Amino acid sequence: MPFMKGRAPIRRTLNYLNAGRLVLKDKIKIFSVAYNITGNNNMGAKEFIFWHLPQIQYKNPDVQVVTLKNITPSPFVKCYFEDGRKILVDVDNKSKEEILEHLISIVGKSKDVLDLEAITAEKKDNPANFGIGCERPCICEIYGQVPCPGVVPLPKFMRGKFKNPNN
């Protein structure tokens, strides 16, 4: 498989991408991370980008994610809101786990909001669903379907017990 090549190919699997915990708030439009590739104070930011940035991009498809390399002496994360506000988060000398937990608490959606969105995302009012607890208790109520045999008897060739259709 060509996608399983390179450094840490686990990052490209769907299970890994779905395991991301940082889902940004709806008002955030741009998520930027600035860091240097050298220095010990940037190790947490580099590892955060390597391990968690693909998950953030996958979980937040409407957010522009930007990485800025070697333009700042200290690493930081900046989030831009749709109304023009900005949040600047210092990630200097922090580990990737500390950065992730801090971002979840500041710009991430809470567990209650995520649970509520998961419930509303389930399509329970799908017109193809029928049965107990759905809008239609029987498929015969859908246009173009065969009516219920209790209301209108099925033709003999559809019943299965008649071999000769003339009977």
HELIX and SHEET records of a PDB file:
HELIX    1   1 PRO A    2  MET A    4  5                                   3    
HELIX    2   2 PRO A    9  ARG A   12  5                                   4    
HELIX    3   3 LEU A   14  ASN A   18  1                                   5    
HELIX    4   4 ASN A   40  ASN A   42  5                                   3    
HELIX    5   5 MET A   43  LYS A   59  1                                  17    
HELIX    6   6 LYS A   96  VAL A  107  1                                  12    
HELIX    7   7 LYS A  111  ALA A  121  1                                  11    
HELIX    8   8 ILE A  139  GLU A  141  5                                   3    
HELIX    9   9 LYS A  156  ARG A  159  1                                   4    
SHEET    1   A 4 GLN A  64  LYS A  69  0                                        
SHEET    2   A 4 ILE A  28  TYR A  35  1                                        
SHEET    3   A 4 PHE A  76  PHE A  81 -1                                        
SHEET    4   A 4 LYS A  86  ASP A  90 -1                                        
END                                                                             
